[in-house]
């Protein structure tokens, strides 16, 4: 069986007999009907008419299958879009209701204001300098390298909201260390640590009991979390170098006050 396409509604009607004159779907008359066609093709028949002016049954079946697949695909797209809209509205609503609590949960811990109380502070004495600190610095395993001896002491961490670290390096093959070069080297070591991005800082020279030192203050992002603020003081004497590093959450006022208090407490031994 062949099928005729309506020029008005584009639907197909089955050519069941020579009397098909109007579309089965919209009722409009076909521009060419079998009776008129036969007048110009006296030797023709219904099948020839259908093949010349319509499509075969196989072609019609293929069109119907494509139409059905397209309808299913459109339905899936609509369902996916509806689901996405529902999820977006739900997330938006939750963000209004619980946003502040979620932000508090995921942001970096903050320094407790009690850490600033004077009775919590004690003196830590290194090889070249001593500081006042609210936390006890503990030694790490020595990191000795060719022509260099390095010791490190550290206190605090994520739970306390602040980290205090002192590194002392002795360069065995150097009689003296250049302050600017040492400060640039320590900053570079911080910047290239895994997970560190958006590293920036400013540097200024200050005096520690009359001796020059460089103070670097800046921020960086670790593992794409909240920004971290840091203060790094570098001091050199002969072939020795000391770095005092304090880090805390960038939006923590108590952390900033604690870091400032540690840095202003530095004295030479």
Beta strands, then each sheet from edge to edge (+ up, - down):
strand 1: 3-5
strand 2: 12-14
strand 3: 54-55
strand 4: 122-125
strand 5: 129-133
strand 6: 138-139
strand 7: 148-157
strand 8: 162-171
strand 9: 196-208
strand 10: 211-222
strand 11: 227-237
strand 12: 240-249
strand 13: 267-268
sheet 1: 2+ 1- 3+
sheet 2: 4+ 5- 13+
sheet 3: 6+ 7- 8+ 12- 11+ 10- 9+
end
